[in-house]
Amino acid sequence: MERRVATNQRVTFDLDPSGQFLVSGDTDGFVTVWDTLAPPPGPGDPPVLPPRLRFRALRDCVNGTR
């Protein structure tokens, strides 16, 4: 999983109660959701899991999600 964090601020992540979806903000104001049960789409070094959903929540850093 990749996200953009270009700050010295703490940017956290969270898992939903089932553990399937990981949610995180980034320094560009986006919130991204990954499906942790989905396999990465192909070979890579390291393999990267694409986001299931990504949307702009703010015009500033999104430090935390719940």
mmCIF file of the N, C-alpha and C atoms, coordinates in Angstrom:
data_MODEL
# 
_entry.id   MODEL 
# 
loop_
_atom_site.group_PDB 
_atom_site.id 
_atom_site.type_symbol 
_atom_site.label_atom_id 
_atom_site.label_alt_id 
_atom_site.label_comp_id 
_atom_site.label_asym_id 
_atom_site.label_entity_id 
_atom_site.label_seq_id 
_atom_site.pdbx_PDB_ins_code 
_atom_site.Cartn_x 
_atom_site.Cartn_y 
_atom_site.Cartn_z 
_atom_site.occupancy 
_atom_site.B_iso_or_equiv 
_atom_site.pdbx_formal_charge 
_atom_site.auth_seq_id 
_atom_site.auth_comp_id 
_atom_site.auth_asym_id 
_atom_site.auth_atom_id 
_atom_site.pdbx_PDB_model_num 
ATOM 1   N N  . MET A 1 1  ? 0.842   -1.165 0.000   1.00 0.00 ? 1  MET A N  1 
ATOM 2   C CA . MET A 1 1  ? 0.000   0.000  0.000   1.00 0.00 ? 1  MET A CA 1 
ATOM 3   C C  . MET A 1 1  ? 0.890   1.232  0.000   1.00 0.00 ? 1  MET A C  1 
ATOM 4   N N  . GLU A 1 2  ? 0.510   2.214  -0.760  1.00 0.00 ? 2  GLU A N  1 
ATOM 5   C CA . GLU A 1 2  ? 1.282   3.454  -0.827  1.00 0.00 ? 2  GLU A CA 1 
ATOM 6   C C  . GLU A 1 2  ? 0.379   4.630  -0.483  1.00 0.00 ? 2  GLU A C  1 
ATOM 7   N N  . ARG A 1 3  ? 0.980   5.631  0.151   1.00 0.00 ? 3  ARG A N  1 
ATOM 8   C CA . ARG A 1 3  ? 0.295   6.893  0.423   1.00 0.00 ? 3  ARG A CA 1 
ATOM 9   C C  . ARG A 1 3  ? 1.349   7.988  0.473   1.00 0.00 ? 3  ARG A C  1 
ATOM 10  N N  . ARG A 1 4  ? 0.934   9.222  0.234   1.00 0.00 ? 4  ARG A N  1 
ATOM 11  C CA . ARG A 1 4  ? 1.860   10.343 0.236   1.00 0.00 ? 4  ARG A CA 1 
ATOM 12  C C  . ARG A 1 4  ? 1.817   11.013 1.609   1.00 0.00 ? 4  ARG A C  1 
ATOM 13  N N  . VAL A 1 5  ? 2.944   11.014 2.291   1.00 0.00 ? 5  VAL A N  1 
ATOM 14  C CA . VAL A 1 5  ? 3.067   11.686 3.578   1.00 0.00 ? 5  VAL A CA 1 
ATOM 15  C C  . VAL A 1 5  ? 4.359   12.489 3.547   1.00 0.00 ? 5  VAL A C  1 
ATOM 16  N N  . ALA A 1 6  ? 4.227   13.774 3.255   1.00 0.00 ? 6  ALA A N  1 
ATOM 17  C CA . ALA A 1 6  ? 5.387   14.661 3.141   1.00 0.00 ? 6  ALA A CA 1 
ATOM 18  C C  . ALA A 1 6  ? 5.307   15.731 4.232   1.00 0.00 ? 6  ALA A C  1 
ATOM 19  N N  . THR A 1 7  ? 5.376   15.291 5.480   1.00 0.00 ? 7  THR A N  1 
ATOM 20  C CA . THR A 1 7  ? 5.288   16.196 6.616   1.00 0.00 ? 7  THR A CA 1 
ATOM 21  C C  . THR A 1 7  ? 5.929   15.527 7.824   1.00 0.00 ? 7  THR A C  1 
ATOM 22  N N  . ASN A 1 8  ? 6.245   16.325 8.814   1.00 0.00 ? 8  ASN A N  1 
ATOM 23  C CA . ASN A 1 8  ? 6.733   15.742 10.059  1.00 0.00 ? 8  ASN A CA 1 
ATOM 24  C C  . ASN A 1 8  ? 5.581   15.446 11.024  1.00 0.00 ? 8  ASN A C  1 
ATOM 25  N N  . GLN A 1 9  ? 4.345   15.745 10.598  1.00 0.00 ? 9  GLN A N  1 
ATOM 26  C CA . GLN A 1 9  ? 3.169   15.441 11.414  1.00 0.00 ? 9  GLN A CA 1 
ATOM 27  C C  . GLN A 1 9  ? 2.891   13.938 11.389  1.00 0.00 ? 9  GLN A C  1 
ATOM 28  N N  . ARG A 1 10 ? 2.288   13.449 12.434  1.00 0.00 ? 10 ARG A N  1 
ATOM 29  C CA . ARG A 1 10 ? 1.884   12.048 12.469  1.00 0.00 ? 10 ARG A CA 1 
ATOM 30  C C  . ARG A 1 10 ? 0.614   11.879 11.637  1.00 0.00 ? 10 ARG A C  1 
ATOM 31  N N  . VAL A 1 11 ? 0.628   10.929 10.707  1.00 0.00 ? 11 VAL A N  1 
ATOM 32  C CA . VAL A 1 11 ? -0.534  10.595 9.888   1.00 0.00 ? 11 VAL A CA 1 
ATOM 33  C C  . VAL A 1 11 ? -0.856  9.133  10.177  1.00 0.00 ? 11 VAL A C  1 
ATOM 34  N N  . THR A 1 12 ? -2.002  8.905  10.800  1.00 0.00 ? 12 THR A N  1 
ATOM 35  C CA . THR A 1 12 ? -2.341  7.562  11.276  1.00 0.00 ? 12 THR A CA 1 
ATOM 36  C C  . THR A 1 12 ? -3.180  6.792  10.258  1.00 0.00 ? 12 THR A C  1 
ATOM 37  N N  . PHE A 1 13 ? -3.406  5.525  10.558  1.00 0.00 ? 13 PHE A N  1 
ATOM 38  C CA . PHE A 1 13 ? -4.283  4.684  9.760   1.00 0.00 ? 13 PHE A CA 1 
ATOM 39  C C  . PHE A 1 13 ? -5.163  3.897  10.726  1.00 0.00 ? 13 PHE A C  1 
ATOM 40  N N  . ASP A 1 14 ? -6.209  3.270  10.193  1.00 0.00 ? 14 ASP A N  1 
ATOM 41  C CA . ASP A 1 14 ? -7.112  2.484  11.029  1.00 0.00 ? 14 ASP A CA 1 
ATOM 42  C C  . ASP A 1 14 ? -7.666  1.332  10.212  1.00 0.00 ? 14 ASP A C  1 
ATOM 43  N N  . LEU A 1 15 ? -8.029  0.266  10.890  1.00 0.00 ? 15 LEU A N  1 
ATOM 44  C CA . LEU A 1 15 ? -8.702  -0.878 10.281  1.00 0.00 ? 15 LEU A CA 1 
ATOM 45  C C  . LEU A 1 15 ? -10.155 -0.892 10.728  1.00 0.00 ? 15 LEU A C  1 
ATOM 46  N N  . ASP A 1 16 ? -11.064 -1.329 9.827   1.00 0.00 ? 16 ASP A N  1 
ATOM 47  C CA . ASP A 1 16 ? -12.453 -1.475 10.238  1.00 0.00 ? 16 ASP A CA 1 
ATOM 48  C C  . ASP A 1 16 ? -12.543 -2.672 11.195  1.00 0.00 ? 16 ASP A C  1 
ATOM 49  N N  . PRO A 1 17 ? -13.655 -2.841 11.916  1.00 0.00 ? 17 PRO A N  1 
ATOM 50  C CA . PRO A 1 17 ? -13.756 -3.909 12.915  1.00 0.00 ? 17 PRO A CA 1 
ATOM 51  C C  . PRO A 1 17 ? -13.498 -5.319 12.363  1.00 0.00 ? 17 PRO A C  1 
ATOM 52  N N  . SER A 1 18 ? -13.788 -5.554 11.094  1.00 0.00 ? 18 SER A N  1 
ATOM 53  C CA . SER A 1 18 ? -13.558 -6.887 10.519  1.00 0.00 ? 18 SER A CA 1 
ATOM 54  C C  . SER A 1 18 ? -12.096 -7.097 10.137  1.00 0.00 ? 18 SER A C  1 
ATOM 55  N N  . GLY A 1 19 ? -11.330 -6.009 10.043  1.00 0.00 ? 19 GLY A N  1 
ATOM 56  C CA . GLY A 1 19 ? -9.933  -6.099 9.627   1.00 0.00 ? 19 GLY A CA 1 
ATOM 57  C C  . GLY A 1 19 ? -9.750  -6.142 8.124   1.00 0.00 ? 19 GLY A C  1 
ATOM 58  N N  . GLN A 1 20 ? -10.828 -6.020 7.370   1.00 0.00 ? 20 GLN A N  1 
ATOM 59  C CA . GLN A 1 20 ? -10.736 -6.110 5.913   1.00 0.00 ? 20 GLN A CA 1 
ATOM 60  C C  . GLN A 1 20 ? -10.294 -4.799 5.273   1.00 0.00 ? 20 GLN A C  1 
ATOM 61  N N  . PHE A 1 21 ? -10.748 -3.675 5.793   1.00 0.00 ? 21 PHE A N  1 
ATOM 62  C CA . PHE A 1 21 ? -10.470 -2.394 5.142   1.00 0.00 ? 21 PHE A CA 1 
ATOM 63  C C  . PHE A 1 21 ? -9.536  -1.538 5.989   1.00 0.00 ? 21 PHE A C  1 
ATOM 64  N N  . LEU A 1 22 ? -8.451  -1.101 5.376   1.00 0.00 ? 22 LEU A N  1 
ATOM 65  C CA . LEU A 1 22 ? -7.503  -0.195 6.005   1.00 0.00 ? 22 LEU A CA 1 
ATOM 66  C C  . LEU A 1 22 ? -7.756  1.198  5.432   1.00 0.00 ? 22 LEU A C  1 
ATOM 67  N N  . VAL A 1 23 ? -7.848  2.206  6.294   1.00 0.00 ? 23 VAL A N  1 
ATOM 68  C CA . VAL A 1 23 ? -8.169  3.572  5.888   1.00 0.00 ? 23 VAL A CA 1 
ATOM 69  C C  . VAL A 1 23 ? -7.074  4.505  6.391   1.00 0.00 ? 23 VAL A C  1 
ATOM 70  N N  . SER A 1 24 ? -6.640  5.429  5.532   1.00 0.00 ? 24 SER A N  1 
ATOM 71  C CA . SER A 1 24 ? -5.624  6.399  5.926   1.00 0.00 ? 24 SER A CA 1 
ATOM 72  C C  . SER A 1 24 ? -5.805  7.691  5.154   1.00 0.00 ? 24 SER A C  1 
ATOM 73  N N  . GLY A 1 25 ? -5.370  8.777  5.772   1.00 0.00 ? 25 GLY A N  1 
ATOM 74  C CA . GLY A 1 25 ? -5.310  10.060 5.096   1.00 0.00 ? 25 GLY A CA 1 
ATOM 75  C C  . GLY A 1 25 ? -3.913  10.278 4.541   1.00 0.00 ? 25 GLY A C  1 
ATOM 76  N N  . ASP A 1 26 ? -3.718  11.426 3.880   1.00 0.00 ? 26 ASP A N  1 
ATOM 77  C CA . ASP A 1 26 ? -2.387  11.793 3.398   1.00 0.00 ? 26 ASP A CA 1 
ATOM 78  C C  . ASP A 1 26 ? -2.213  13.297 3.450   1.00 0.00 ? 26 ASP A C  1 
ATOM 79  N N  . THR A 1 27 ? -1.047  13.780 3.072   1.00 0.00 ? 27 THR A N  1 
ATOM 80  C CA . THR A 1 27 ? -0.758  15.213 3.168   1.00 0.00 ? 27 THR A CA 1 
ATOM 81  C C  . THR A 1 27 ? -1.399  16.031 2.059   1.00 0.00 ? 27 THR A C  1 
ATOM 82  N N  . ASP A 1 28 ? -1.959  15.378 1.042   1.00 0.00 ? 28 ASP A N  1 
ATOM 83  C CA . ASP A 1 28 ? -2.641  16.094 -0.043  1.00 0.00 ? 28 ASP A CA 1 
ATOM 84  C C  . ASP A 1 28 ? -4.133  16.258 0.208   1.00 0.00 ? 28 ASP A C  1 
ATOM 85  N N  . GLY A 1 29 ? -4.629  15.779 1.360   1.00 0.00 ? 29 GLY A N  1 
ATOM 86  C CA . GLY A 1 29 ? -6.039  15.929 1.705   1.00 0.00 ? 29 GLY A CA 1 
ATOM 87  C C  . GLY A 1 29 ? -6.916  14.776 1.262   1.00 0.00 ? 29 GLY A C  1 
ATOM 88  N N  . PHE A 1 30 ? -6.315  13.685 0.812   1.00 0.00 ? 30 PHE A N  1 
ATOM 89  C CA . PHE A 1 30 ? -7.091  12.533 0.363   1.00 0.00 ? 30 PHE A CA 1 
ATOM 90  C C  . PHE A 1 30 ? -7.235  11.495 1.472   1.00 0.00 ? 30 PHE A C  1 
ATOM 91  N N  . VAL A 1 31 ? -8.352  10.764 1.423   1.00 0.00 ? 31 VAL A N  1 
ATOM 92  C CA . VAL A 1 31 ? -8.567  9.590  2.258   1.00 0.00 ? 31 VAL A CA 1 
ATOM 93  C C  . VAL A 1 31 ? -8.561  8.401  1.305   1.00 0.00 ? 31 VAL A C  1 
ATOM 94  N N  . THR A 1 32 ? -7.805  7.370  1.678   1.00 0.00 ? 32 THR A N  1 
ATOM 95  C CA . THR A 1 32 ? -7.678  6.185  0.838   1.00 0.00 ? 32 THR A CA 1 
ATOM 96  C C  . THR A 1 32 ? -8.106  4.960  1.632   1.00 0.00 ? 32 THR A C  1 
ATOM 97  N N  . VAL A 1 33 ? -8.811  4.043  0.947   1.00 0.00 ? 33 VAL A N  1 
ATOM 98  C CA . VAL A 1 33 ? -9.277  2.790  1.542   1.00 0.00 ? 33 VAL A CA 1 
ATOM 99  C C  . VAL A 1 33 ? -8.709  1.636  0.722   1.00 0.00 ? 33 VAL A C  1 
ATOM 100 N N  . TRP A 1 34 ? -8.082  0.675  1.418   1.00 0.00 ? 34 TRP A N  1 
ATOM 101 C CA . TRP A 1 34 ? -7.570  -0.533 0.774   1.00 0.00 ? 34 TRP A CA 1 
ATOM 102 C C  . TRP A 1 34 ? -8.310  -1.736 1.308   1.00 0.00 ? 34 TRP A C  1 
ATOM 103 N N  . ASP A 1 35 ? -8.539  -2.725 0.456   1.00 0.00 ? 35 ASP A N  1 
ATOM 104 C CA . ASP A 1 35 ? -9.136  -4.003 0.850   1.00 0.00 ? 35 ASP A CA 1 
ATOM 105 C C  . ASP A 1 35 ? -7.983  -4.953 1.155   1.00 0.00 ? 35 ASP A C  1 
ATOM 106 N N  . THR A 1 36 ? -7.754  -5.228 2.432   1.00 0.00 ? 36 THR A N  1 
ATOM 107 C CA . THR A 1 36 ? -6.604  -6.042 2.827   1.00 0.00 ? 36 THR A CA 1 
ATOM 108 C C  . THR A 1 36 ? -6.759  -7.512 2.451   1.00 0.00 ? 36 THR A C  1 
ATOM 109 N N  . LEU A 1 37 ? -7.962  -7.944 2.058   1.00 0.00 ? 37 LEU A N  1 
ATOM 110 C CA . LEU A 1 37 ? -8.162  -9.331 1.643   1.00 0.00 ? 37 LEU A CA 1 
ATOM 111 C C  . LEU A 1 37 ? -7.937  -9.536 0.149   1.00 0.00 ? 37 LEU A C  1 
ATOM 112 N N  . ALA A 1 38 ? -7.823  -8.446 -0.604  1.00 0.00 ? 38 ALA A N  1 
ATOM 113 C CA . ALA A 1 38 ? -7.590  -8.537 -2.043  1.00 0.00 ? 38 ALA A CA 1 
ATOM 114 C C  . ALA A 1 38 ? -6.106  -8.792 -2.302  1.00 0.00 ? 38 ALA A C  1 
ATOM 115 N N  . PRO A 1 39 ? -5.800  -9.697 -3.218  1.00 0.00 ? 39 PRO A N  1 
ATOM 116 C CA . PRO A 1 39 ? -4.391  -9.927 -3.536  1.00 0.00 ? 39 PRO A CA 1 
ATOM 117 C C  . PRO A 1 39 ? -3.845  -8.794 -4.405  1.00 0.00 ? 39 PRO A C  1 
ATOM 118 N N  . PRO A 1 40 ? -2.541  -8.489 -4.296  1.00 0.00 ? 40 PRO A N  1 
ATOM 119 C CA . PRO A 1 40 ? -1.952  -7.500 -5.208  1.00 0.00 ? 40 PRO A CA 1 
ATOM 120 C C  . PRO A 1 40 ? -2.161  -7.947 -6.654  1.00 0.00 ? 40 PRO A C  1 
ATOM 121 N N  . PRO A 1 41 ? -2.334  -7.002 -7.604  1.00 0.00 ? 41 PRO A N  1 
ATOM 122 C CA . PRO A 1 41 ? -2.701  -7.357 -8.972  1.00 0.00 ? 41 PRO A CA 1 
ATOM 123 C C  . PRO A 1 41 ? -1.619  -8.068 -9.773  1.00 0.00 ? 41 PRO A C  1 
ATOM 124 N N  . GLY A 1 42 ? -0.370  -7.946 -9.404  1.00 0.00 ? 42 GLY A N  1 
ATOM 125 C CA . GLY A 1 42 ? 0.664   -8.591 -10.207 1.00 0.00 ? 42 GLY A CA 1 
ATOM 126 C C  . GLY A 1 42 ? 1.999   -8.521 -9.510  1.00 0.00 ? 42 GLY A C  1 
ATOM 127 N N  . PRO A 1 43 ? 3.022   -8.973 -10.210 1.00 0.00 ? 43 PRO A N  1 
ATOM 128 C CA . PRO A 1 43 ? 4.347   -8.961 -9.588  1.00 0.00 ? 43 PRO A CA 1 
ATOM 129 C C  . PRO A 1 43 ? 4.846   -7.546 -9.376  1.00 0.00 ? 43 PRO A C  1 
ATOM 130 N N  . GLY A 1 44 ? 5.648   -7.403 -8.406  1.00 0.00 ? 44 GLY A N  1 
ATOM 131 C CA . GLY A 1 44 ? 6.252   -6.115 -8.099  1.00 0.00 ? 44 GLY A CA 1 
ATOM 132 C C  . GLY A 1 44 ? 7.290   -6.330 -7.021  1.00 0.00 ? 44 GLY A C  1 
ATOM 133 N N  . ASP A 1 45 ? 8.115   -5.355 -6.832  1.00 0.00 ? 45 ASP A N  1 
ATOM 134 C CA . ASP A 1 45 ? 9.158   -5.492 -5.815  1.00 0.00 ? 45 ASP A CA 1 
ATOM 135 C C  . ASP A 1 45 ? 9.197   -4.235 -4.976  1.00 0.00 ? 45 ASP A C  1 
ATOM 136 N N  . PRO A 1 46 ? 8.451   -4.110 -3.920  1.00 0.00 ? 46 PRO A N  1 
ATOM 137 C CA . PRO A 1 46 ? 7.474   -5.066 -3.405  1.00 0.00 ? 46 PRO A CA 1 
ATOM 138 C C  . PRO A 1 46 ? 6.146   -4.934 -4.142  1.00 0.00 ? 46 PRO A C  1 
ATOM 139 N N  . PRO A 1 47 ? 5.267   -5.939 -4.065  1.00 0.00 ? 47 PRO A N  1 
ATOM 140 C CA . PRO A 1 47 ? 3.950   -5.816 -4.702  1.00 0.00 ? 47 PRO A CA 1 
ATOM 141 C C  . PRO A 1 47 ? 3.147   -4.709 -4.025  1.00 0.00 ? 47 PRO A C  1 
ATOM 142 N N  . VAL A 1 48 ? 2.403   -3.956 -4.819  1.00 0.00 ? 48 VAL A N  1 
ATOM 143 C CA . VAL A 1 48 ? 1.630   -2.820 -4.304  1.00 0.00 ? 48 VAL A CA 1 
ATOM 144 C C  . VAL A 1 48 ? 0.143   -3.109 -4.460  1.00 0.00 ? 48 VAL A C  1 
ATOM 145 N N  . LEU A 1 49 ? -0.579  -2.994 -3.349  1.00 0.00 ? 49 LEU A N  1 
ATOM 146 C CA . LEU A 1 49 ? -2.026  -3.184 -3.359  1.00 0.00 ? 49 LEU A CA 1 
ATOM 147 C C  . LEU A 1 49 ? -2.688  -1.868 -3.765  1.00 0.00 ? 49 LEU A C  1 
ATOM 148 N N  . PRO A 1 50 ? -3.466  -1.843 -4.854  1.00 0.00 ? 50 PRO A N  1 
ATOM 149 C CA . PRO A 1 50 ? -4.114  -0.596 -5.268  1.00 0.00 ? 50 PRO A CA 1 
ATOM 150 C C  . PRO A 1 50 ? -5.264  -0.241 -4.331  1.00 0.00 ? 50 PRO A C  1 
ATOM 151 N N  . PRO A 1 51 ? -5.595  1.044  -4.230  1.00 0.00 ? 51 PRO A N  1 
ATOM 152 C CA . PRO A 1 51 ? -6.712  1.458  -3.379  1.00 0.00 ? 51 PRO A CA 1 
ATOM 153 C C  . PRO A 1 51 ? -8.045  0.954  -3.914  1.00 0.00 ? 51 PRO A C  1 
ATOM 154 N N  . ARG A 1 52 ? -8.940  0.692  -3.004  1.00 0.00 ? 52 ARG A N  1 
ATOM 155 C CA . ARG A 1 52 ? -10.321 0.325  -3.354  1.00 0.00 ? 52 ARG A CA 1 
ATOM 156 C C  . ARG A 1 52 ? -11.143 1.605  -3.584  1.00 0.00 ? 52 ARG A C  1 
ATOM 157 N N  . LEU A 1 53 ? -10.800 2.665  -2.817  1.00 0.00 ? 53 LEU A N  1 
ATOM 158 C CA . LEU A 1 53 ? -11.500 3.945  -2.891  1.00 0.00 ? 53 LEU A CA 1 
ATOM 159 C C  . LEU A 1 53 ? -10.525 5.038  -2.494  1.00 0.00 ? 53 LEU A C  1 
ATOM 160 N N  . ARG A 1 54 ? -10.604 6.185  -3.171  1.00 0.00 ? 54 ARG A N  1 
ATOM 161 C CA . ARG A 1 54 ? -9.773  7.338  -2.814  1.00 0.00 ? 54 ARG A CA 1 
ATOM 162 C C  . ARG A 1 54 ? -10.576 8.597  -3.143  1.00 0.00 ? 54 ARG A C  1 
ATOM 163 N N  . PHE A 1 55 ? -10.654 9.505  -2.175  1.00 0.00 ? 55 PHE A N  1 
ATOM 164 C CA . PHE A 1 55 ? -11.398 10.737 -2.415  1.00 0.00 ? 55 PHE A CA 1 
ATOM 165 C C  . PHE A 1 55 ? -10.755 11.885 -1.644  1.00 0.00 ? 55 PHE A C  1 
ATOM 166 N N  . ARG A 1 56 ? -10.941 13.100 -2.161  1.00 0.00 ? 56 ARG A N  1 
ATOM 167 C CA . ARG A 1 56 ? -10.423 14.284 -1.491  1.00 0.00 ? 56 ARG A CA 1 
ATOM 168 C C  . ARG A 1 56 ? -11.387 14.675 -0.385  1.00 0.00 ? 56 ARG A C  1 
ATOM 169 N N  . ALA A 1 57 ? -10.864 14.716 0.839   1.00 0.00 ? 57 ALA A N  1 
ATOM 170 C CA . ALA A 1 57 ? -11.676 15.068 2.001   1.00 0.00 ? 57 ALA A CA 1 
ATOM 171 C C  . ALA A 1 57 ? -11.440 16.504 2.433   1.00 0.00 ? 57 ALA A C  1 
ATOM 172 N N  . LEU A 1 58 ? -10.209 16.985 2.293   1.00 0.00 ? 58 LEU A N  1 
ATOM 173 C CA . LEU A 1 58 ? -9.827  18.336 2.717   1.00 0.00 ? 58 LEU A CA 1 
ATOM 174 C C  . LEU A 1 58 ? -8.854  18.944 1.724   1.00 0.00 ? 58 LEU A C  1 
ATOM 175 N N  . ARG A 1 59 ? -8.583  20.222 1.904   1.00 0.00 ? 59 ARG A N  1 
ATOM 176 C CA . ARG A 1 59 ? -7.538  20.881 1.116   1.00 0.00 ? 59 ARG A CA 1 
ATOM 177 C C  . ARG A 1 59 ? -6.237  20.960 1.898   1.00 0.00 ? 59 ARG A C  1 
ATOM 178 N N  . ASP A 1 60 ? -6.169  20.218 2.994   1.00 0.00 ? 60 ASP A N  1 
ATOM 179 C CA . ASP A 1 60 ? -4.998  20.187 3.867   1.00 0.00 ? 60 ASP A CA 1 
ATOM 180 C C  . ASP A 1 60 ? -4.762  18.753 4.291   1.00 0.00 ? 60 ASP A C  1 
ATOM 181 N N  . CYS A 1 61 ? -3.765  18.516 5.089   1.00 0.00 ? 61 CYS A N  1 
ATOM 182 C CA . CYS A 1 61 ? -3.406  17.179 5.538   1.00 0.00 ? 61 CYS A CA 1 
ATOM 183 C C  . CYS A 1 61 ? -4.556  16.513 6.307   1.00 0.00 ? 61 CYS A C  1 
ATOM 184 N N  . VAL A 1 62 ? -4.820  15.240 5.998   1.00 0.00 ? 62 VAL A N  1 
ATOM 185 C CA . VAL A 1 62 ? -5.768  14.429 6.760   1.00 0.00 ? 62 VAL A CA 1 
ATOM 186 C C  . VAL A 1 62 ? -4.922  13.575 7.699   1.00 0.00 ? 62 VAL A C  1 
ATOM 187 N N  . ASN A 1 63 ? -4.870  13.962 8.964   1.00 0.00 ? 63 ASN A N  1 
ATOM 188 C CA . ASN A 1 63 ? -3.991  13.293 9.922   1.00 0.00 ? 63 ASN A CA 1 
ATOM 189 C C  . ASN A 1 63 ? -4.545  11.993 10.483  1.00 0.00 ? 63 ASN A C  1 
ATOM 190 N N  . GLY A 1 64 ? -5.858  11.855 10.546  1.00 0.00 ? 64 GLY A N  1 
ATOM 191 C CA . GLY A 1 64 ? -6.427  10.658 11.138  1.00 0.00 ? 64 GLY A CA 1 
ATOM 192 C C  . GLY A 1 64 ? -7.793  10.347 10.572  1.00 0.00 ? 64 GLY A C  1 
ATOM 193 N N  . THR A 1 65 ? -8.159  9.090  10.684  1.00 0.00 ? 65 THR A N  1 
ATOM 194 C CA . THR A 1 65 ? -9.463  8.614  10.223  1.00 0.00 ? 65 THR A CA 1 
ATOM 195 C C  . THR A 1 65 ? -10.027 7.661  11.280  1.00 0.00 ? 65 THR A C  1 
ATOM 196 N N  . ARG A 1 66 ? -11.333 7.467  11.258  1.00 0.00 ? 66 ARG A N  1 
ATOM 197 C CA . ARG A 1 66 ? -11.984 6.517  12.169  1.00 0.00 ? 66 ARG A CA 1 
ATOM 198 C C  . ARG A 1 66 ? -13.061 5.782  11.444  1.00 0.00 ? 66 ARG A C  1 
# 
